[in-house]
Amino acid sequence: MSLADTLQAGWYEGKPLPWWCYPLSKLYGAVVALRQTLYRHGWLRAVRLPCPVIVVGNLTAGGTGKTPLTLALAEALRERGYHPGVVSRGYGGTAREPMLLGESPDPVEAGDEPCVIRASGVPVAIGQDRPAAAQLLLDAGCNVVIADDGLQHYRLARDIEICVIDGVRRLGNAQLLPAGPLREPLSRMERVDFRICNGAHPQNGEVPMRLEGGLVRALSDGREQSIKNFAGRRVHAVAAIGNPQRFFASLAEQGMDVIPHPFPDHHAFMPADLTFRDDLPVLMTEKDAVKCWAFAQPHWWSVPVKAELPASFYDDFYIRLAAKARMLPMALS
């Protein structure tokens, strides 16, 4: 078992963890507390943009459904007449300087998640210096910035914080890294504006979110068909996301006989990774598909999903956004 698997088993299944996890967790917690204190007292300064900044993040290491929510928020904002853009670190990509992505970005350079978001038509800027990257969005005409996976990036000042929770795995053993999956103490949850529960049953104060998908798209030529056509069939399922089991379970729930192929989050795929010595369909997430277009086979399919949230969430979100916007100099028109 790899170290990553050992940690995951300890965090979410109660299995024993290596002894060194616990002193490192204490040290990590001290560093997190010091950093929060420095920002809270102004010894480290956050950069304030002249437009609303919405942070979509999570408290745990790994994926929880942040990117589908980011896409849903961007679409909802555009329907209301806003001009949103998304800023991302570009994790997994090689780019080091801030850059505004073109229409067909290279996932090797930009990272997989920014490429998925850019494919929706939303402007995306990446960079380790997120305030500088966000400024590229403002220069491009955006008047609202969504920070994808930016909850712990305090250098970019924010107006609305949204924390996404995996409804099945929740917060694991609720310990700080590496003894648990938490990036920040559990008390951090009390300071966010919205808590979104992705799947399962939301707890008190959480907004329910479901990931829905009806079509699959061929990587080789873009043709589409209903995902229902794969019910009752044996398929290879490929996922290099924070929680691959969520993807495998979603396919099994739709009647497929799933052969799971989990990979590390943000894995850089090579053709050999997807050579399974048969002609069974290969289904993968959008995040993985963007890294496989260059060598795609006709029987490889992307499974897009869309975040579904209650109308009451958007009502509350727009009220809060309007209140924040009135205090900022940039006109939202």
N, C-alpha and C positions, 0 to 999 in steps of 0.2 A: 504494500500500500504506500502511495506517495505521501509526502508530508502534507500536501494540500488535502488529500483524502482523509488523513488522520485528523487534521484540524477540523474539517467539516463534520466528521463523525463525532468529535468531542463537543463541538458547538451545538449541534442539532439532534444528536442521538444519545448524549450522555456517556459516550465512550471515554476511556482514560486519555488524558493529554500528556505530552512530554512535560517533565517537571519544570523546565526552564520557561514555559509559557507564563507561569504565574508571576515571577519577579519581573519579567519583561512587561507584563500587563500593568503592573504597578508603575513602572518607569514610564510607559506609554501614557498612562493616565495623568501622571505629573506633568508631562510635556504638554498634553492637551489642555490641562487646567491653566498652565502658565501662558500658553498662547491665547486662550480666551481672555485671561486677565489683561494681557498687554493690549489687545484690541478694545476691551471694555473701557479701559482707562485712557485710551488714546495714545499710548506709547508706540503702538503700531497703528498706522492710519489706513483706513479703508478709502477707496476711491469711489466718489459719488458721481454717477452719470446724470445728465440733465433729462432723463426719461425714466419711467418705471422699470425696475429690474425684478424679475420673477425667478426665484431659484427653485428648481426641481431636483431633489436629492433623496438620499436615504441615510439611515443611521447605521446600517450594517454593510460589511464588505460584500461585494458581489451584486448581482442584478436583482431588481425587484419590479421592473416594469417602468422605469423612468422615461425611457425613450418613447414608448407609445403614448404616455401621458404628455410629454413635451409636444409631440405631433398633434395631439388632440387640442391642447391649449393654443397652439399656433393657428390651427384651422378655425377654432372658435373666435380667436381675436381677429382674424382676417374677415370673418363673416360680420363682425361688428364694425368694420371699417378701419381697424388698426393696421399697422405695418410692422408685424413682429419679425425679429431675427433671433437666431439661436447662437449662443456662444458656448464653446466646448473646449476642454483642454486638448482634445484630439488624442485621447489615450490609445496607445498601440501604434500610432503613426510615427513617421520619422521627422516630420516638420518640427522645427524648433522656434522659428520666428512666427509672429502672428500673421495670419493670412486669411483672406476672404475666399471661400471655395467657389470654383466655377461650376458650370452645369454638369460636368462629368468628372468629379474629383477622383483621384487615385486613393483607394483605401490604404495602400502601403504608406502613403505620405500623410493622409489626413486622419486615418483611423476609421474603423468600421461604422460606429454609431453616427458620426457627423455625415458620412456618405448616405446613410439611410435617411436621415433628416433632410439633407439637401435634395434627394430624389423626389421629395414631396413638393418641391418648388419654394421652400422657405429659405431665405438667405441664411447662411451659416458662416461663422468665423471661428477659427481655432487658434489656440496658442496657450503656452504655459502662463504668459502674462495676459490673464483674462480681461482686465480693464483695457489694455491696448487692443486686444482682439475685438472687444465690444465696441470700441470707438470706430473700428472699421465698419461695423453694422450701421452706426449712426451716420457715418459719411455716405453710406449706400442708401440712406433714406428711411431706415427703420426708426420707429418711435416707441417701441417696446422691446426689451431684451429679455429673453428666456435663457437662463443659465442651466444647461443640462449637466446634472451631477455636480452641483456647486454648493451644497449645503455647508461643507467644511472649508470652502474657499472664502475666508472672511475679507480678503483684500478687496473684493468687489462688493461694495455696499448693496444691500437688497431692500426691497420694499414689501415683497410677499415671499414667504417661505412655504414650500410644499414638501412634505416628507412622505415617501411612498414605502409601504410596508408589504412584505410578502405575506399574504393571508394564511398560507400553509405553514411556512417555517417560522413566521413571526420574527422574534428577536433572539431566537435560540436560547442559550443559557444566560443571556443578558450581561455577559462579561465583556470587558474591553479587550481589544486585540493584544496579543494573540491567544489569550485564554478564552476568548469569546469572539463573536463577530462584530461587536460594536466599535464604530469609529469614534464615538463620543459617548459620555455617560447617558444613561436612560433619562435623566432629568432634562436633557436637551430637547426631548420631545414636547415638553411643556411650553416651549418658546416658539414653536412653528405656528403658522397661521392655519394650515390645513394638514390633516393626516389622512392619507389615501390608503385604503386596504385593497390590495390587488388579489382578488379571488377569495374563496372561503367565506367566513362570516366576520364582518367588521365588528370591532368592539366599540364601546361607548365613545362617542365623539369622532369616530372615523367615518370617512366617506367611502362607500363601496365602489369598486371599479372592476369591470370585467374586460377581458381581452377577447374580442370576437373576430372570427375570420370565416369567410365563405368561399373565397376563390384561392386557387393556387396558380402560380405563374412560372412558366418554363424559363430557366435561366438562359437557354440557348437562343430563343427567338421571341420571348415575351408572350407567347400564346397562353390563354387562360382557360381553366375549366373549374367546375365545382369541386370542392374538397370532398364532397359526398361521393364522388366517383371512386374514391380510394377505400371506401368502407368495405370491409370483408377481404381486403387484399393485404398481402405481406409487403412491408415497406422498410427501407433503411431510413432511420431518423438521425439527423446530424445536428448537433447543437454545441456551440462554443460560447455559452452564455453563463451568467452567474449561477443559475439553477437549471441545468439541462433537464432535470426530471420533470419540471413543469411543462416543458415542450413535449416530451415523450408522453406524459399523461394526457395532454390535450388531444394528441392524435389517437391514443388508445380509446379515449372516451367517444371518439367518432367512429369506432368500429374497426380500426386498423390493427393488424398484427404487426407490432412495432419491434424492429431490431434496433436497439439503441446504440448510438455511437457518441458518447460524450467526449468533449475536448475541453482543454483549459479555456477560461474566458479570454476573448480577443485572440484566439489561436490564428496564426497565419497559415492558411490552408495551402497544401501542395496537392497536385493531382493524385499522388500515391495515397494520400489520406482518404480518398474517396473511391479507391479501387476495391470493389467488393466481390469481384469474380462472378458476377451474375448480372441479370438485366432487370432486377427489381427496381421500382421507383425509389429515388433518393429525395427525401423531403428535408428541408432545412429552414431555419429562421431567415428573415430578411437581413439581419445583421451578419449572418454567415454567408448569405448568397452574394453580397456585394464583393466579397473577397474571392469568389469562384467564377465570376463571369468570363474571365479570360480563357478558362479551360473547361467550360461547362459542356456537359453531355446532354443529348435530347431528353433523357429520362430523369434529369435533375430538376426539382421544383422548389420554388420559394413559397413560404407560407406567410403572407402578410397578415397582421392582426391590427385591430383598431380598438382603442380604449373607449369603453362606454361608461359614462358617469351620469348620475342623476341631474336633471335640470336645476334642482335646488343648489347644487354645488356651483354651477356657472352663475346663477343669480347672486350668490354670496361673493363669488370671485369678482364679478364685475363691479359690485358695490365697493368692495375693498380697493380694487384697482382705480376706480374713479376718485375715491377719497385720496389716494396717494398721488394721483396725477395732478390734482389741483394744487399740490404743494411743490410741484416741480416746474422748471422754466420752459421745457419743451412742449409745444402745443401738440395735442394728439389729433391731428386732422390731416 
